[in-house]
């Protein structure tokens, strides 16, 4: 297994440049990769979170997949591929 050094955000790179590198590192390290956002209820300001690591348990994944399945008509989606 090839471990890739964890990425530290650099101020000179954009998010568009950083995301593919972080995704490739997570895949190479057999880690989870999550992108989500949160809206502050008071200011309505949005924050983006990009996380990688051993984050999702099998139970959490099963619950997320079930939630997506129930809300497909609302536009939720999931992509599943075999992994070697």
C-alpha positions, -999 to +999 in steps of 0.1 A: +000+000+000+014+034-010+009+061+016+008+096+004+018+125+026-012+144+039-020+177+021-018+209+040-037+238+025-014+264+010-026+300+006-014+303-030-035+274-043-072+275-052-098+250-040-101+238-076-064+229-076-065+214-041-095+191-043-082+167-070-049+163-051-067+156-018-090+131-035-061+112-051-043+111-018-074+098+000-079+071-026-043+060-025-044+058+013-078+039+013-094+068+032-128+084+031-132+118+012-160+140+022-171+174+009-199+192+026-210+227+036-227+243+065-248+275+066-246+297+097-282+302+108-276+338+120-254+352+093-264+328+065-227+326+056-217+292+042-185+273+051-171+245+030-156+214+047-132+190+029-122+161+050-102+129+045-092+101+067-108+071+084-141+088+090-171+067+080-180+034+098-199+007+079-230+016+099-227+053+090-222+044+053-253+021+053-274+049+069-262+074+043-269+051+014-304+044+027-310+082+031-299+088-004-321+060-017-351+075+000-345+110-014-335+103-050-365+122-063-352+153-045-320+151-065-297+131-041-273+109-059-246+083-053-220+067-075-208+032-067-179+014-084-160-018-077-126-010-061-095-031-066 
